[in-house]
Amino acid sequence: MKVDIKTKEQIERMRVACRMSAEIRDICAAAVVPGISTAEIDDLVVDYCQKHNVKASFYKYAGFPGHICVSINDEVIHGIPSRNRIVMPGDLVKTDVGIFTNGYHGDTSRTVAIGVDDPEVLRLVETTKKCLAAGIAACGPGVHLGDVGYAIEKVATDAGFGVVRDWIGHGVGRTVHEDPEVPNYGKPGTKLVLRPGMTIAIEPMITMTKKGEKTYVESDDWTVITRDHSLSAHFEHTVAITEDGCEILTLPADYP
């Protein structure tokens, strides 16, 4: 395993890609309404990239055909945009996007609940947000990745939800996926020790049921589904480890 330690100048360049990733993430999330196709959400990313002369990190990455991943309900991640996939009331829609510019990537995602009034589904979404916050709060120099995974897992399991183990977070920087692996589960005091200059994508994928932790890949060779078809939620930030903690790089540009 070779972990890329970024300089302050490199993190500054990466910060631009991450802020743009956050901007298009929120544009896409705001556009998620009943009746929109997932391809129309993809179109927003294409337009954004053309306007700003940047690239979508996921487009043609390992052959992925879309510019953004749009995953709905029991789809955990890697949903391929389609003109035929229409967002319906009651859907949980996960938008996962990255921007590449100046030699660096950002990576970030949100889950949007469309017309959902089931308190358990809303609790799943809020718990997944809390899992992400817990993972980020655990980050800092000298911290083991097992500590970060444990913090995420504890929030989910204490709430009675499942944690996807087949798919995890990762390093991000010159490539959209790089070392180290960043699991959403773990044992304190184990795995890689974080150091200043590391940049990682923390992305809890939380399921309504414990059985939903097990996943399979759909026949399109991309879309990841919970085996029991239970609902899932997904939130993600790219963070940089600093001398005294960490910095969330994929916050909106106007975040205080």
C-alpha positions as CSV (number, residue, x, y, z in Angstrom):
1,M,0.0,0.0,0.0
2,K,1.3,3.4,-1.0
3,V,-0.5,6.4,0.5
4,D,0.1,9.7,-1.2
5,I,0.9,12.5,1.3
6,K,-0.1,15.8,-0.2
7,T,1.8,19.1,0.4
8,K,-0.1,22.2,1.4
9,E,0.0,23.4,-2.2
10,Q,-1.4,20.2,-3.5
11,I,-4.2,20.2,-0.9
12,E,-5.0,23.8,-2.0
13,R,-5.3,22.6,-5.6
14,M,-7.4,19.7,-4.4
15,R,-9.6,22.1,-2.4
16,V,-10.8,23.7,-5.6
17,A,-11.9,20.3,-7.1
18,C,-13.6,19.4,-3.9
19,R,-15.5,22.7,-3.6
20,M,-16.7,22.3,-7.2
21,S,-17.7,18.7,-6.4
22,A,-19.8,20.1,-3.5
23,E,-21.4,22.7,-5.7
24,I,-22.5,20.3,-8.4
25,R,-23.5,17.7,-5.7
26,D,-25.9,20.3,-4.2
27,I,-27.2,21.4,-7.7
28,C,-28.0,17.8,-8.5
29,A,-29.6,17.2,-5.1
30,A,-31.8,20.3,-5.4
31,A,-33.0,19.0,-8.8
32,V,-34.2,15.7,-7.5
33,V,-38.0,15.9,-7.7
34,P,-40.7,13.5,-8.8
35,G,-40.8,13.1,-12.5
36,I,-37.2,13.8,-13.3
37,S,-35.1,11.1,-14.9
38,T,-31.8,10.1,-13.6
39,A,-30.3,11.0,-17.0
40,E,-31.6,14.5,-16.6
41,I,-29.6,14.7,-13.3
42,D,-26.6,13.5,-15.3
43,D,-27.2,16.3,-17.8
44,L,-26.6,18.8,-15.1
45,V,-23.2,17.5,-14.5
46,V,-22.3,17.6,-18.2
47,D,-23.5,21.2,-18.4
48,Y,-21.5,22.1,-15.2
49,C,-18.3,20.6,-16.6
50,Q,-18.7,22.3,-19.9
51,K,-19.4,25.7,-18.2
52,H,-16.3,25.4,-15.9
53,N,-14.0,23.5,-18.2
54,V,-13.6,20.6,-15.8
55,K,-14.1,16.9,-16.0
56,A,-16.5,14.5,-14.2
57,S,-14.4,12.1,-12.1
58,F,-16.6,9.1,-12.7
59,Y,-17.1,9.4,-16.5
60,K,-15.5,6.4,-18.2
61,Y,-13.7,5.5,-14.9
62,A,-13.2,1.8,-15.3
63,G,-15.8,2.0,-18.1
64,F,-18.6,3.7,-16.1
65,P,-21.0,5.3,-18.6
66,G,-22.4,8.1,-16.6
67,H,-21.0,11.4,-15.2
68,I,-22.7,10.9,-11.8
69,C,-23.9,7.9,-9.9
70,V,-27.7,8.1,-9.1
71,S,-28.9,5.2,-6.9
72,I,-32.5,4.8,-5.7
73,N,-34.0,2.9,-2.8
74,D,-32.3,-0.5,-2.5
75,E,-29.6,0.6,-4.8
76,V,-26.6,1.4,-2.6
77,I,-24.1,3.0,-5.0
78,H,-23.0,3.1,-8.7
79,G,-26.5,3.5,-10.2
80,I,-26.2,4.3,-14.0
81,P,-28.2,7.4,-15.1
82,S,-31.0,6.5,-17.5
83,R,-33.8,8.3,-19.5
84,N,-36.1,5.5,-18.4
85,R,-35.4,5.7,-14.6
86,I,-37.9,8.3,-13.2
87,V,-37.8,9.6,-9.7
88,M,-41.1,8.8,-7.9
89,P,-42.6,10.2,-4.7
90,G,-41.3,8.2,-1.7
91,D,-37.9,7.5,-3.3
92,L,-34.5,7.7,-1.5
93,V,-32.2,9.1,-4.2
94,K,-28.4,9.0,-3.7
95,T,-26.3,11.4,-5.9
96,D,-22.6,10.6,-5.9
97,V,-20.3,12.9,-7.9
98,G,-16.7,14.0,-8.3
99,I,-15.0,16.8,-10.2
100,F,-11.4,16.6,-11.6
101,T,-9.5,19.8,-12.2
102,N,-5.9,21.0,-11.8
103,G,-4.7,17.3,-11.5
104,Y,-6.9,16.4,-8.5
105,H,-10.3,14.9,-7.7
106,G,-13.1,15.6,-5.2
107,D,-15.7,13.0,-4.2
108,T,-18.9,13.5,-2.4
109,S,-22.5,12.3,-2.1
110,R,-25.9,13.0,-0.6
111,T,-29.2,11.2,-0.1
112,V,-32.4,13.0,-0.8
113,A,-35.8,11.7,0.5
114,I,-38.5,12.6,-1.9
115,G,-41.9,12.9,-0.3
116,V,-41.0,10.5,2.4
117,D,-43.0,10.6,5.6
118,D,-42.1,7.2,7.1
119,P,-40.3,8.1,10.3
120,E,-38.1,5.0,10.1
121,V,-36.9,5.9,6.6
122,L,-36.2,9.5,7.7
123,R,-34.4,8.1,10.7
124,L,-32.2,6.0,8.4
125,V,-31.2,9.1,6.5
126,E,-30.5,11.1,9.6
127,T,-28.5,8.3,11.1
128,T,-26.4,8.0,8.0
129,K,-25.6,11.7,8.3
130,K,-24.6,11.1,11.9
131,C,-22.4,8.2,10.8
132,L,-20.5,10.5,8.5
133,A,-20.2,13.2,11.1
134,A,-18.9,10.6,13.6
135,G,-16.3,9.3,11.2
136,I,-15.1,12.8,10.4
137,A,-15.0,13.7,14.1
138,A,-12.8,10.7,14.8
139,C,-10.2,11.7,12.2
140,G,-6.9,13.3,13.1
141,P,-3.1,12.6,13.1
142,G,-2.2,9.5,15.0
143,V,-5.7,8.1,14.7
144,H,-6.1,4.5,13.3
145,L,-8.5,3.9,10.5
146,G,-10.0,1.2,12.7
147,D,-11.0,4.0,15.1
148,V,-12.8,5.9,12.2
149,G,-14.6,2.8,11.1
150,Y,-15.6,1.9,14.6
151,A,-17.1,5.4,15.2
152,I,-19.2,5.1,12.1
153,E,-20.3,1.5,12.8
154,K,-21.3,2.3,16.4
155,V,-23.7,5.0,15.4
156,A,-25.4,2.8,12.8
157,T,-25.6,-0.4,15.0
158,D,-26.8,1.6,18.0
159,A,-29.6,2.8,15.9
160,G,-30.5,-0.7,14.8
161,F,-29.3,-0.3,11.2
162,G,-26.9,-2.3,9.0
163,V,-23.5,-1.2,7.6
164,V,-22.5,-2.3,4.1
165,R,-19.1,-4.1,4.3
166,D,-18.7,-5.0,0.6
167,W,-18.0,-1.4,-0.3
168,I,-16.0,1.2,1.6
169,G,-14.4,4.6,1.5
170,H,-11.0,5.3,0.1
171,G,-8.1,7.7,-0.5
172,V,-8.7,10.3,-3.1
173,G,-6.4,12.8,-4.9
174,R,-4.6,12.4,-8.2
175,T,-6.9,9.5,-8.9
176,V,-10.5,9.2,-7.7
177,H,-9.8,5.9,-5.8
178,E,-6.4,5.5,-4.2
179,D,-4.9,4.0,-1.0
180,P,-5.8,3.7,1.8
181,E,-9.1,1.7,2.1
182,V,-11.5,3.4,4.6
183,P,-14.0,0.9,5.9
184,N,-17.2,2.0,7.7
185,Y,-16.6,-0.6,10.4
186,G,-13.5,-1.5,12.5
187,K,-11.8,-2.2,15.7
188,P,-10.2,0.7,17.6
189,G,-6.4,0.8,17.5
190,T,-6.1,-1.2,14.2
191,K,-5.4,-0.4,10.6
192,L,-3.3,2.4,9.1
193,V,-2.4,5.4,11.3
194,L,-3.5,8.7,9.8
195,R,-0.9,11.4,9.0
196,P,-1.2,15.1,8.0
197,G,-1.4,15.4,4.3
198,M,-3.6,12.3,3.8
199,T,-6.8,12.9,1.9
200,I,-9.6,10.4,2.2
201,A,-13.3,9.9,1.2
202,I,-15.4,8.9,4.1
203,E,-18.7,7.4,2.9
204,P,-21.0,5.4,5.2
205,M,-23.5,3.3,3.3
206,I,-26.2,2.3,5.9
207,T,-29.1,-0.1,5.4
208,M,-32.5,-0.4,6.9
209,T,-31.9,-4.0,7.9
210,K,-28.9,-6.0,9.1
211,K,-29.5,-8.4,6.2
212,G,-29.1,-5.4,3.9
213,E,-25.4,-5.3,4.7
214,K,-25.0,-8.0,2.1
215,T,-25.1,-6.7,-1.5
216,Y,-24.9,-7.9,-5.0
217,V,-24.1,-6.2,-8.3
218,E,-26.9,-5.9,-10.8
219,S,-26.7,-7.3,-14.4
220,D,-25.5,-3.9,-15.7
221,D,-22.2,-4.7,-13.9
222,W,-22.3,-1.5,-11.9
223,T,-25.4,-1.0,-9.7
224,V,-25.0,-2.3,-6.2
225,I,-28.2,-3.6,-4.5
226,T,-29.0,-4.7,-1.0
227,R,-29.6,-8.5,-1.1
228,D,-32.8,-8.3,0.8
229,H,-33.8,-5.2,-1.2
230,S,-34.0,-3.0,2.0
231,L,-33.5,0.7,1.7
232,S,-30.1,2.3,2.0
233,A,-28.7,5.8,2.5
234,H,-25.3,7.2,1.6
235,F,-23.4,10.4,2.5
236,E,-19.8,11.2,1.7
237,H,-17.2,13.9,2.2
238,T,-13.6,14.2,1.1
239,V,-11.4,15.2,4.1
240,A,-7.8,16.2,4.5
241,I,-5.9,15.2,7.7
242,T,-4.3,18.2,9.3
243,E,-1.7,18.8,12.1
244,D,-4.5,19.1,14.6
245,G,-7.5,17.3,13.2
246,C,-9.0,17.3,9.7
247,E,-10.6,19.6,7.2
248,I,-13.8,18.8,5.2
249,L,-12.9,19.7,1.7
250,T,-16.3,19.1,0.1
251,L,-18.3,21.7,2.0
252,P,-20.2,24.2,-0.1
253,A,-18.3,27.4,-1.0
254,D,-20.6,29.6,1.1
255,Y,-20.3,27.4,4.2
256,P,-19.3,29.6,7.2
